[in-house]
Amino acid sequence: MSDENERIEKTLKAGEILRQVRAEAVKLIKPGVRLLEVAEFVENRIVELGGKPAFPCNISINSDAAHFTPKRDDERTFAEGDLVKLDIGAHVDGYIADTAISIDLGDNSELVGAAEEALKNAINAIHAGIDTAELGRIIEATIKEFGFKPIINLTGHGLQRWIAHAPPTIYNFATQRGVRLEEGMIVAIEPFATNGAGKVTERSEVEIFSLINLKPVRMKQARELLEEIKPYQTLPFAKRWLSKAPDLIINRLVREGVLRAYPVLTEVGKGLVSQAEHTVIVEEDGARIVT
């Protein structure tokens, strides 16, 4: 199999896995159910179906937009009225697919619809040669038609082997210039809509990390931890995936530039956030939806 065929075939397989897992996971998200139960279901099911998680299952609720995954013994549950974003990724031999959906446990169907419609309109516009600035314009215009704002500092992105966030960056608002999409590129289109200020900021909760610089470390505990992390290569992992993950050691590795931390991203105006995402393959005259 040529490298190109392998890339497409394995990305499609990862997408097929995610379609099934997404449909099954959505049915589990109900008031009273533990977030950890859903996250573990998603991650285990991806493996059962022949893939591996490309990053920890993200379950961001209400004002939180991204990077929330439950702790090891998390007892938090979904509540009546919650607006839940389920963002999941799978890979087959490092070839990644990424998808997200909003599940409304309250009265937020318009906000959910804004992100979904923006996603649909952007995908319908894709073809080889389109400028990503045009996709940003479409996403922003669609979300504003619903009376909401796009989140300007969260973006769609390219997907490359072992890299969940690769170029090009696809902004969710109109920019002067972007990047021309080429046939065969694999990208994730990822609109976020909010009734808040339209921007996210970090908050202190961090459960997701990735390895960015494997260099010698002196502490025995740190060396053991890195051995456990190595199989994830450059992909994000959850603290709860590790047999032992002392905060002291993890924080030290972050300070030393060995690990990157992904704090939870939350809407600055405390607005509710909706999200919709598909991975697509750019074709000459359209886009093939992978997820």
Disulfide bonds with the S-S distance in Angstrom:
none
